[in-house]
Amino acid sequence: MNQMIWHDVDDFIVSRLLTRDRQMDAVLAANRAASLPAIDVSAAQGKFLNLLVRMSGARLVLEIGTLGGYSTLWMARALPKGGRLVSLEYDALHATVARENIEAAGFSDLVEVRIGRAIDSLAQLHAEGLYPFDLIFIDADKPSNAAYLDWALRLSRPGAVVIVDNVIRNGAITDPLSGDRSVQGSRDAFELLGSNPRFAATALQTVGSKGYDGFAIAIVEG
């Protein structure tokens, strides 16, 4: 198996299970035009997030790491009437592009993008009483994964769904001596998810157009 096969299978999945989506294509085009890094979730992964929001019945969703708003919009589309999504983004340019994409897609009334260090924004959400969240998607700087999971517990309700992206790191997750801070951050996430009794968690390895990686998925226990 190699990257070409993974990419071809991803294309097959998208061609059979997703319809042509000009709105989401436009988001990716806007991100490229703004020279944002091409690290958005794939279309198949975006639909996966969309379905998780729908299956969980989430009404209040938190995203940590907006980039250009591609994953944001996949989740926002699944919100019921009266739902809300708050997305946190450190980079001002990324946040500007995301807001423009969200407005163009017609979701500005459902989605709020906050700029700043996620740790600071999470504390502000807590201070404002803007919680509990029903679903939290963590896809930001990997060294802070454990800190984000700590906040996920504080800002969620029992039964809430928590997803952490990019946890397999092309297989490097198994290396305890890795000098890569993103690998160590992912290992920290596994340690916390496995040791804290308030999480019931598992992880899935993924291959596809985004290469070899994976998601950790957890439910917050009461």
TORDREN-454107 format. One record per residue: chain; residue in one letter; x, y, z of N, C-alpha, C in turn. Coordinates in Angstrom, 3 decimals, always signed. Layout:
N
PT  chaine  residu        nu        nv        nw       cau       cav       caw        cu        cv        cw
PT       A       a         X         Y         Z         X         Y         Z         X         Y         Z
...
END
This chain:
222
PT  chaine  residu        nu        nv        nw       cau       cav       caw        cu        cv        cw
PT       A       m    +0.841    -1.198    +0.000    +0.000    +0.000    +0.000    +0.879    +1.253    +0.000
PT       A       n    +0.459    +2.268    -0.729    +1.227    +3.502    -0.764    +0.292    +4.699    -0.877
PT       A       q    +0.913    +5.868    -0.851    +0.128    +7.104    -0.842    -0.770    +7.227    -2.070
PT       A       m    -0.309    +6.781    -3.233    -1.129    +6.894    -4.437    -2.414    +6.074    -4.300
PT       A       i    -2.285    +4.853    -3.763    -3.464    +4.018    -3.565    -4.403    +4.664    -2.548
PT       A       w    -3.835    +5.176    -1.445    -4.669    +5.838    -0.438    -5.441    +6.994    -1.057
PT       A       h    -4.757    +7.778    -1.893    -5.396    +8.936    -2.530    -6.500    +8.471    -3.474
PT       A       d    -6.239    +7.408    -4.246    -7.242    +6.894    -5.177    -8.473    +6.379    -4.435
PT       A       v    -8.257    +5.697    -3.312    -9.388    +5.199    -2.530   -10.180    +6.367    -1.946
PT       A       d    -9.490    +7.394    -1.482   -10.190    +8.583    -0.989   -11.058    +9.184    -2.088
PT       A       d   -10.498    +9.283    -3.296   -11.269    +9.804    -4.423   -12.501    +8.942    -4.692
PT       A       f   -12.337    +7.614    -4.576   -13.464    +6.705    -4.780   -14.546    +6.960    -3.733
PT       A       i   -14.132    +7.084    -2.460   -15.093    +7.338    -1.385   -15.873    +8.616    -1.652
PT       A       v   -15.147    +9.674    -1.993   -15.793   +10.965    -2.227   -16.726   +10.893    -3.427
PT       A       s   -16.299   +10.219    -4.485   -17.109   +10.160    -5.705   -18.395    +9.361    -5.514
PT       A       r   -18.373    +8.395    -4.590   -19.550    +7.549    -4.381   -20.461    +8.041    -3.262
PT       A       l   -19.892    +8.696    -2.264   -20.667    +9.023    -1.068   -20.913   +10.508    -0.856
PT       A       l   -20.203   +11.352    -1.553   -20.403   +12.793    -1.430   -20.768   +13.357    -2.789
PT       A       t   -21.651   +14.343    -2.804   -21.991   +15.008    -4.054   -21.025   +16.165    -4.302
PT       A       r   -20.948   +16.610    -5.556   -20.091   +17.750    -5.879   -20.504   +18.942    -5.031
PT       A       d   -19.547   +19.547    -4.375   -19.848   +20.590    -3.405   -19.098   +21.865    -3.777
PT       A       r   -19.720   +22.684    -4.578   -19.064   +23.901    -5.060   -18.784   +24.880    -3.926
PT       A       q   -19.625   +24.888    -2.920   -19.417   +25.788    -1.798   -18.132   +25.434    -1.045
PT       A       m   -17.930   +24.152    -0.787   -16.720   +23.734    -0.086   -15.490   +23.836    -0.985
PT       A       d   -15.675   +23.611    -2.280   -14.576   +23.831    -3.227   -14.130   +25.285    -3.187
PT       A       a   -15.094   +26.189    -3.070   -14.778   +27.622    -3.035   -13.995   +27.967    -1.767
PT       A       v   -14.307   +27.298    -0.660   -13.561   +27.529    +0.577   -12.092   +27.150    +0.383
PT       A       l   -11.853   +25.983    -0.171   -10.476   +25.536    -0.389    -9.752   +26.454    -1.370
PT       A       a   -10.477   +26.935    -2.396    -9.865   +27.857    -3.364    -9.484   +29.165    -2.682
PT       A       a   -10.345   +29.668    -1.808   -10.044   +30.909    -1.081    -8.853   +30.710    -0.154
PT       A       n    -8.770   +29.552    +0.468    -7.632   +29.263    +1.350    -6.322   +29.244    +0.567
PT       A       r    -6.362   +28.619    -0.611    -5.152   +28.589    -1.451    -4.776   +29.991    -1.900
PT       A       a    -5.753   +30.780    -2.293    -5.485   +32.141    -2.756    -4.857   +32.993    -1.665
PT       A       a    -5.181   +32.691    -0.420    -4.623   +33.436    +0.712    -3.325   +32.820    +1.223
PT       A       s    -2.861   +31.777    +0.541    -1.612   +31.076    +0.901    -1.667   +30.443    +2.287
PT       A       l    -2.867   +29.999    +2.689    -2.971   +29.250    +3.934    -2.369   +27.856    +3.732
PT       A       p    -1.797   +27.257    +4.759    -1.246   +25.910    +4.614    -2.341   +24.919    +4.244
PT       A       a    -2.018   +23.989    +3.354    -3.007   +23.021    +2.856    -3.125   +21.847    +3.820
PT       A       i    -3.618   +22.116    +5.017    -3.710   +21.088    +6.046    -5.149   +20.901    +6.530
PT       A       d    -6.110   +21.328    +5.699    -7.512   +21.115    +6.045    -7.803   +19.613    +6.109
PT       A       v    -8.844   +19.252    +6.836    -9.296   +17.873    +6.768    -9.700   +17.565    +5.329
PT       A       s    -9.701   +16.296    +4.971   -10.161   +15.914    +3.639   -11.680   +16.041    +3.578
PT       A       a   -12.227   +15.938    +2.367   -13.686   +16.002    +2.222   -14.353   +14.847    +2.955
PT       A       a   -13.770   +13.649    +2.869   -14.346   +12.497    +3.563   -14.294   +12.696    +5.076
PT       A       q   -13.204   +13.270    +5.564   -13.103   +13.540    +6.999   -14.068   +14.646    +7.421
PT       A       g   -14.247   +15.643    +6.549   -15.212   +16.695    +6.837   -16.621   +16.133    +6.976
PT       A       k   -16.981   +15.207    +6.079   -18.299   +14.578    +6.166   -18.402   +13.740    +7.434
PT       A       f   -17.297   +13.119    +7.840   -17.263   +12.359    +9.093   -17.593   +13.269   +10.274
PT       A       l   -16.976   +14.447   +10.321   -17.275   +15.399   +11.392   -18.732   +15.846   +11.336
PT       A       n   -19.214   +16.082   +10.128   -20.610   +16.473    +9.935   -21.549   +15.424   +10.517
PT       A       l   -21.258   +14.162   +10.236   -22.114   +13.080   +10.727   -22.016   +12.935   +12.237
PT       A       l   -20.821   +13.157   +12.810   -20.686   +13.091   +14.264   -21.544   +14.146   +14.948
PT       A       v   -21.568   +15.348   +14.387   -22.424   +16.401   +14.947   -23.885   +15.965   +14.880
PT       A       r   -24.282   +15.404   +13.752   -25.667   +14.979   +13.599   -26.003   +13.804   +14.517
PT       A       m   -25.126   +12.804   +14.576   -25.404   +11.625   +15.387   -25.454   +11.944   +16.874
PT       A       s   -24.625   +12.892   +17.295   -24.581   +13.250   +18.722   -25.684   +14.216   +19.116
PT       A       g   -26.362   +14.783   +18.120   -27.404   +15.767   +18.405   -26.845   +17.063   +18.967
PT       A       a   -25.595   +17.359   +18.657   -24.934   +18.539   +19.213   -25.629   +19.823   +18.776
PT       A       r   -25.801   +20.718   +19.724   -26.350   +22.040   +19.445   -25.308   +23.137   +19.653
PT       A       l   -24.360   +22.889   +20.559   -23.294   +23.852   +20.829   -21.963   +23.147   +20.596
PT       A       v   -21.220   +23.605   +19.596   -19.984   +22.952   +19.157   -18.816   +23.906   +19.341
PT       A       l   -17.699   +23.350   +19.807   -16.457   +24.113   +19.958   -15.397   +23.498   +19.053
PT       A       e   -14.740   +24.353   +18.282   -13.614   +23.931   +17.446   -12.373   +24.689   +17.896
PT       A       i   -11.307   +23.958   +18.159   -10.037   +24.578   +18.526    -9.097   +24.430   +17.344
PT       A       g    -8.926   +25.511   +16.594    -8.125   +25.504   +15.378    -9.012   +25.648   +14.161
PT       A       t    -9.157   +26.868   +13.660   -10.097   +27.158   +12.577    -9.486   +26.988   +11.197
PT       A       l    -8.226   +27.436   +11.045    -7.576   +27.569    +9.737    -8.492   +28.423    +8.846
PT       A       g    -8.903   +27.934    +7.683    -9.736   +28.741    +6.797   -11.210   +28.450    +6.889
PT       A       g   -11.616   +27.650    +7.877   -13.038   +27.419    +8.091   -13.629   +26.229    +7.358
PT       A       y   -12.792   +25.382    +6.759   -13.317   +24.237    +6.002   -14.002   +23.229    +6.930
PT       A       s   -13.292   +22.765    +7.950   -13.914   +21.837    +8.896   -15.034   +22.531    +9.664
PT       A       t   -14.856   +23.810    +9.928   -15.874   +24.598   +10.625   -17.220   +24.505    +9.910
PT       A       l   -17.179   +24.701    +8.600   -18.414   +24.697    +7.824   -19.014   +23.305    +7.709
PT       A       w   -18.176   +22.278    +7.614   -18.721   +20.924    +7.598   -19.554   +20.678    +8.863
PT       A       m   -19.049   +21.116   +10.001   -19.783   +20.909   +11.250   -20.973   +21.846   +11.360
PT       A       a   -20.808   +23.099   +10.954   -21.901   +24.070   +11.050   -23.113   +23.630   +10.247
PT       A       r   -22.864   +22.993    +9.111   -23.968   +22.513    +8.280   -24.839   +21.481    +8.989
PT       A       a   -24.282   +20.813    +9.984   -25.017   +19.763   +10.686   -25.788   +20.270   +11.889
PT       A       l   -25.600   +21.536   +12.242   -26.259   +22.074   +13.434   -27.769   +22.185   +13.232
PT       A       p   -28.524   +21.894   +14.278   -29.973   +22.081   +14.186   -30.329   +23.564   +14.305
PT       A       k   -31.591   +23.877   +14.082   -32.054   +25.249   +14.246   -31.754   +25.705   +15.668
PT       A       g   -31.152   +26.891   +15.792   -30.784   +27.416   +17.098   -29.424   +26.972   +17.566
PT       A       g   -28.730   +26.170   +16.759   -27.402   +25.704   +17.123   -26.362   +26.799   +16.967
PT       A       r   -25.181   +26.543   +17.536   -24.101   +27.525   +17.491   -22.754   +26.820   +17.492
PT       A       l   -21.805   +27.380   +16.788   -20.442   +26.863   +16.761   -19.479   +28.002   +17.058
PT       A       v   -18.568   +27.775   +18.002   -17.513   +28.733   +18.323   -16.190   +28.109   +17.906
PT       A       s   -15.418   +28.825   +17.088   -14.132   +28.321   +16.614   -13.026   +29.269   +17.055
PT       A       l   -11.932   +28.693   +17.529   -10.819   +29.474   +18.075    -9.623   +29.404   +17.133
PT       A       e    -9.059   +30.556   +16.781    -7.935   +30.607   +15.844    -6.884   +31.602   +16.319
PT       A       y    -5.654   +31.160   +16.336    -4.551   +32.013   +16.788    -4.136   +33.031   +15.734
PT       A       d    -4.085   +32.615   +14.469    -3.542   +33.443   +13.402    -4.608   +34.392   +12.849
PT       A       a    -4.320   +35.684   +12.848    -5.306   +36.683   +12.424    -5.680   +36.536   +10.953
PT       A       l    -4.694   +36.215   +10.092    -4.999   +36.030    +8.675    -5.921   +34.841    +8.483
PT       A       h    -5.603   +33.741    +9.134    -6.454   +32.564    +9.013    -7.879   +32.894    +9.453
PT       A       a    -8.003   +33.613   +10.559    -9.334   +33.956   +11.071   -10.093   +34.848   +10.091
PT       A       t    -9.384   +35.784    +9.470   -10.026   +36.675    +8.494   -10.550   +35.885    +7.311
PT       A       v    -9.710   +34.989    +6.766   -10.138   +34.158    +5.633   -11.315   +33.283    +6.043
PT       A       a   -11.241   +32.699    +7.233   -12.330   +31.845    +7.702   -13.637   +32.623    +7.811
PT       A       r   -13.572   +33.810    +8.378   -14.791   +34.607    +8.515   -15.382   +34.936    +7.158
PT       A       e   -14.519   +35.245    +6.196   -15.006   +35.537    +4.845   -15.656   +34.302    +4.225
PT       A       n   -15.036   +33.143    +4.416   -15.603   +31.902    +3.888   -16.936   +31.577    +4.548
PT       A       i   -16.998   +31.775    +5.848   -18.222   +31.485    +6.590   -19.349   +32.422    +6.160
PT       A       e   -19.021   +33.700    +5.964   -20.028   +34.661    +5.505   -20.509   +34.316    +4.105
PT       A       a   -19.567   +33.967    +3.220   -19.943   +33.630    +1.846   -20.841   +32.396    +1.796
PT       A       a   -20.628   +31.482    +2.740   -21.435   +30.265    +2.780   -22.773   +30.481    +3.477
PT       A       g   -22.972   +31.648    +4.085   -24.239   +31.964    +4.717   -24.392   +31.434    +6.132
PT       A       f   -23.274   +31.272    +6.850   -23.343   +30.708    +8.197   -22.863   +31.678    +9.284
PT       A       s   -22.764   +32.952    +8.965   -22.269   +33.916    +9.954   -23.166   +34.015   +11.180
PT       A       d   -24.440   +33.689   +11.014   -25.358   +33.772   +12.151   -25.200   +32.596   +13.106
PT       A       l   -24.531   +31.518   +12.659   -24.351   +30.329   +13.490   -22.944   +30.184   +14.036
PT       A       v   -21.972   +30.806   +13.370   -20.558   +30.554   +13.675   -19.874   +31.825   +14.142
PT       A       e   -19.127   +31.707   +15.227   -18.299   +32.796   +15.731   -16.842   +32.354   +15.718
PT       A       v   -15.980   +33.142   +15.112   -14.544   +32.865   +15.110   -13.868   +33.854   +16.047
PT       A       r   -13.168   +33.330   +17.044   -12.451   +34.171   +18.005   -10.957   +34.074   +17.744
PT       A       i   -10.280   +35.219   +17.786    -8.846   +35.289   +17.505    -8.064   +35.385   +18.812
PT       A       g    -6.972   +34.629   +18.879    -6.094   +34.701   +20.040    -5.580   +33.330   +20.417
PT       A       r    -4.745   +33.283   +21.438    -4.263   +32.004   +21.939    -5.451   +31.196   +22.439
PT       A       a    -5.518   +29.948   +22.006    -6.675   +29.134   +22.361    -6.833   +29.004   +23.876
PT       A       i    -5.714   +28.864   +24.578    -5.786   +28.738   +26.040    -6.477   +29.954   +26.649
PT       A       d    -6.146   +31.134   +26.143    -6.789   +32.357   +26.641    -8.266   +32.392   +26.264
PT       A       s    -8.568   +31.994   +25.033    -9.957   +32.014   +24.574   -10.805   +31.006   +25.339
PT       A       l   -10.228   +29.852   +25.669   -10.957   +28.845   +26.446   -11.291   +29.373   +27.840
PT       A       a   -10.324   +30.047   +28.447   -10.582   +30.642   +29.758   -11.669   +31.705   +29.662
PT       A       q   -11.688   +32.454   +28.566   -12.705   +33.484   +28.387   -14.086   +32.867   +28.210
PT       A       l   -14.160   +31.777   +27.440   -15.442   +31.088   +27.286   -15.973   +30.636   +28.647
PT       A       h   -15.078   +30.136   +29.478   -15.472   +29.688   +30.811   -15.964   +30.870   +31.647
PT       A       a   -15.228   +31.974   +31.573   -15.612   +33.159   +32.340   -16.966   +33.700   +31.899
PT       A       e   -17.253   +33.588   +30.618   -18.525   +34.073   +30.078   -19.673   +33.112   +30.361
PT       A       g   -19.353   +31.897   +30.775   -20.391   +30.901   +30.979   -20.923   +30.328   +29.684
PT       A       l   -20.118   +30.440   +28.600   -20.547   +29.948   +27.294   -20.186   +28.459   +27.181
PT       A       y   -20.927   +27.644   +27.857   -20.763   +26.196   +27.881   -21.962   +25.652   +28.673
PT       A       p   -22.244   +24.361   +28.663   -21.398   +23.261   +28.202   -21.549   +22.987   +26.708
PT       A       f   -20.449   +22.601   +26.101   -20.452   +22.217   +24.698   -20.843   +20.745   +24.577
PT       A       d   -21.495   +20.449   +23.457   -21.942   +19.081   +23.179   -20.926   +18.293   +22.370
PT       A       l   -20.114   +19.000   +21.608   -19.072   +18.361   +20.793   -17.901   +19.323   +20.676
PT       A       i   -16.686   +18.801   +20.840   -15.474   +19.616   +20.771   -14.495   +18.947   +19.812
PT       A       f   -14.051   +19.695   +18.828   -13.079   +19.211   +17.839   -11.766   +19.937   +18.062
PT       A       i   -10.716   +19.183   +18.395    -9.399   +19.749   +18.692    -8.469   +19.503   +17.512
PT       A       d    -8.069   +20.577   +16.850    -7.207   +20.471   +15.666    -6.311   +21.702   +15.593
PT       A       a    -5.546   +21.916   +16.650    -4.689   +23.100   +16.725    -3.248   +22.656   +16.969
PT       A       d    -2.465   +23.462   +17.663    -1.068   +23.110   +17.919    -1.010   +21.856   +18.792
PT       A       k    -0.329   +20.851   +18.301    -0.346   +19.533   +18.940    +0.334   +19.505   +20.312
PT       A       p    +1.379   +20.286   +20.561    +1.969   +20.259   +21.900    +0.997   +20.643   +23.016
PT       A       s    -0.075   +21.339   +22.660    -1.051   +21.773   +23.675    -2.237   +20.830   +23.799
PT       A       n    -2.190   +19.661   +23.161    -3.343   +18.759   +23.164    -3.843   +18.436   +24.566
PT       A       a    -2.933   +18.121   +25.472    -3.363   +17.747   +26.821    -4.061   +18.914   +27.517
PT       A       a    -3.542   +20.117   +27.331    -4.178   +21.298   +27.929    -5.571   +21.507   +27.348
PT       A       y    -5.705   +21.288   +26.042    -7.017   +21.441   +25.411    -7.995   +20.383   +25.927
PT       A       l    -7.509   +19.171   +26.147    -8.382   +18.130   +26.683    -8.819   +18.456   +28.110
PT       A       d    -7.910   +19.030   +28.901    -8.301   +19.470   +30.244    -9.445   +20.480   +30.166
PT       A       w    -9.319   +21.421   +29.250   -10.378   +22.418   +29.089   -11.644   +21.778   +28.533
PT       A       a   -11.499   +20.768   +27.687   -12.677   +20.089   +27.146   -13.527   +19.513   +28.268
PT       A       l   -12.880   +18.980   +29.294   -13.625   +18.446   +30.432   -14.359   +19.554   +31.178
PT       A       r   -13.729   +20.712   +31.284   -14.321   +21.819   +32.032   -15.476   +22.470   +31.267
PT       A       l   -15.422   +22.378   +29.936   -16.384   +23.107   +29.112   -17.430   +22.210   +28.457
PT       A       s   -17.499   +20.954   +28.874   -18.440   +20.039   +28.237   -19.409   +19.469   +29.260
PT       A       r   -20.346   +18.693   +28.780   -21.329   +18.024   +29.628   -21.096   +16.517   +29.554
PT       A       p   -21.620   +15.751   +30.507   -21.563   +14.297   +30.372   -22.239   +13.856   +29.078
PT       A       g   -21.584   +12.989   +28.339   -22.101   +12.545   +27.056   -21.565   +13.326   +25.874
PT       A       a   -20.836   +14.402   +26.136   -20.272   +15.196   +25.051   -19.227   +14.388   +24.290
PT       A       v   -19.086   +14.692   +23.013   -18.120   +14.028   +22.142   -16.895   +14.925   +21.983
PT       A       v   -15.711   +14.334   +22.108   -14.461   +15.063   +21.923   -13.636   +14.333   +20.866
PT       A       i   -13.185   +15.070   +19.857   -12.364   +14.493   +18.785   -11.042   +15.239   +18.742
PT       A       v    -9.953   +14.500   +18.675    -8.617   +15.096   +18.541    -8.040   +14.629   +17.215
PT       A       d    -7.653   +15.552   +16.368    -7.152   +15.223   +15.030    -5.635   +15.031   +15.035
PT       A       n    -5.167   +14.298   +14.043    -3.730   +14.148   +13.760    -2.957   +13.506   +14.902
PT       A       v    -3.478   +12.428   +15.448    -2.837   +11.838   +16.628    -1.856   +10.713   +16.310
PT       A       i    -1.838   +10.219   +15.079    -0.964    +9.081   +14.755    +0.396    +9.538   +14.256
PT       A       r    +0.462   +10.705   +13.641    +1.732   +11.325   +13.246    +2.564   +10.414   +12.341
PT       A       n    +1.907    +9.830   +11.328    +2.593    +8.948   +10.382    +3.269    +7.766   +11.088
PT       A       g    +2.689    +7.345   +12.192    +3.206    +6.223   +12.960    +4.198    +6.595   +14.039
PT       A       a    +4.644    +7.841   +14.068    +5.664    +8.258   +15.039    +5.127    +8.281   +16.461
PT       A       i    +3.814    +8.152   +16.624    +3.215    +8.164   +17.953    +3.782    +7.065   +18.847
PT       A       t    +4.300    +6.002   +18.241    +4.804    +4.881   +19.042    +6.207    +5.116   +19.590
PT       A       d    +6.849    +6.206   +19.192    +8.242    +6.460   +19.572    +8.314    +7.343   +20.815
PT       A       p    +8.618    +6.765   +21.982    +8.674    +7.578   +23.197    +9.856    +8.532   +23.239
PT       A       l   +10.845    +8.315   +22.362   +12.040    +9.149   +22.358   +12.000   +10.222   +21.268
PT       A       s   +10.879   +10.332   +20.581   +10.781   +11.320   +19.507   +11.050   +12.723   +20.040
PT       A       g   +11.832   +13.479   +19.267   +12.092   +14.874   +19.619   +11.088   +15.824   +19.019
PT       A       d   +10.102   +15.290   +18.312    +9.076   +16.107   +17.671    +8.025   +16.483   +18.717
PT       A       r    +7.859   +17.774   +18.971    +6.929   +18.224   +20.013    +5.480   +17.869   +19.665
PT       A       s    +5.166   +17.778   +18.376    +3.811   +17.386   +17.990    +3.557   +15.920   +18.316
PT       A       v    +4.578   +15.088   +18.130    +4.455   +13.681   +18.508    +4.268   +13.565   +20.014
PT       A       q    +5.099   +14.273   +20.764    +4.980   +14.213   +22.220    +3.632   +14.756   +22.692
PT       A       g    +3.125   +15.788   +22.010    +1.811   +16.317   +22.359    +0.703   +15.310   +22.112
PT       A       s    +0.845   +14.541   +21.036    -0.139   +13.495   +20.760    -0.025   +12.363   +21.774
PT       A       r    +1.198   +12.020   +22.159    +1.382   +11.006   +23.193    +0.771   +11.471   +24.522
PT       A       d    +0.918   +12.747   +24.822    +0.313   +13.303   +26.033    -1.210   +13.167   +25.985
PT       A       a    -1.780   +13.380   +24.784    -3.227   +13.248   +24.637    -3.667   +11.815   +24.913
PT       A       f    -2.930   +10.843   +24.370    -3.262    +9.444   +24.625    -3.166    +9.136   +26.120
PT       A       e    -2.125    +9.642   +26.769    -1.934    +9.386   +28.190    -3.117    +9.916   +28.996
PT       A       l    -3.542   +11.128   +28.686    -4.641   +11.725   +29.438    -5.954   +11.003   +29.148
PT       A       l    -6.206   +10.715   +27.874    -7.456   +10.042   +27.508    -7.550    +8.659   +28.137
PT       A       g    -6.391    +7.997   +28.264    -6.393    +6.654   +28.817    -6.395    +6.591   +30.326
PT       A       s    -5.955    +7.663   +30.969    -5.813    +7.629   +32.428    -6.921    +8.357   +33.176
PT       A       n    -7.593    +9.290   +32.517    -8.638   +10.055   +33.189    -9.968    +9.305   +33.079
PT       A       p   -10.560    +8.904   +34.199   -11.796    +8.118   +34.154   -12.988    +8.872   +33.592
PT       A       r   -12.853   +10.171   +33.415   -13.962   +10.932   +32.832   -14.003   +10.822   +31.312
PT       A       f   -12.996   +10.180   +30.708   -13.010    +9.939   +29.263   -13.196    +8.456   +28.980
PT       A       a   -14.084    +8.134   +28.063   -14.140    +6.808   +27.450   -13.679    +7.021   +26.013
PT       A       a   -12.520    +6.490   +25.660   -11.880    +6.899   +24.408   -11.350    +5.725   +23.597
PT       A       t   -11.195    +5.969   +22.318   -10.467    +5.083   +21.424    -9.823    +5.950   +20.352
PT       A       a    -9.100    +5.312   +19.451    -8.476    +6.054   +18.349    -8.548    +5.212   +17.090
PT       A       l    -8.607    +5.884   +15.960    -8.678    +5.231   +14.657    -7.510    +5.694   +13.804
PT       A       q    -6.772    +4.735   +13.256    -5.768    +5.080   +12.261    -6.483    +5.382   +10.949
PT       A       t    -5.999    +6.367   +10.221    -6.583    +6.704    +8.927    -5.494    +6.785    +7.856
PT       A       v    -5.872    +6.418    +6.647    -5.023    +6.664    +5.483    -5.903    +7.302    +4.415
PT       A       g    -5.296    +8.098    +3.550    -6.072    +8.746    +2.510    -5.287    +9.871    +1.886
PT       A       s    -6.012   +10.833    +1.326    -5.358   +11.951    +0.655    -4.521   +12.782    +1.606
PT       A       k    -4.808   +12.683    +2.919    -4.025   +13.417    +3.920    -2.851   +12.591    +4.450
PT       A       g    -2.615   +11.419    +3.860    -1.511   +10.586    +4.315    -1.940    +9.647    +5.431
PT       A       y    -0.975    +9.261    +6.260    -1.216    +8.301    +7.336    -1.323    +9.048    +8.658
PT       A       d    -2.525    +9.009    +9.261    -2.710    +9.722   +10.520    -3.864    +9.099   +11.282
PT       A       g    -4.670    +9.890   +11.970    -5.780    +9.322   +12.708    -6.469   +10.294   +13.634
PT       A       f    -7.600    +9.844   +14.165    -8.405   +10.596   +15.121    -8.432    +9.859   +16.455
PT       A       a    -8.423   +10.579   +17.544    -8.833   +10.046   +18.843   -10.256   +10.547   +19.089
PT       A       i   -11.108    +9.664   +19.595   -12.509   +10.005   +19.812   -12.883    +9.593   +21.225
PT       A       a   -13.546   +10.476   +21.940   -13.905   +10.193   +23.328   -15.305   +10.701   +23.638
PT       A       i   -15.899   +10.086   +24.642   -17.143   +10.577   +25.237   -16.800   +10.980   +26.672
PT       A       v   -17.341   +12.107   +27.086   -17.133   +12.567   +28.457   -18.109   +11.843   +29.374
PT       A       e   -17.572   +11.168   +30.363   -18.399   +10.441   +31.336   -18.944   +11.417   +32.394
PT       A       g   -19.973   +10.995   +33.092   -20.570   +11.842   +34.109   -19.693   +11.997   +35.332
END
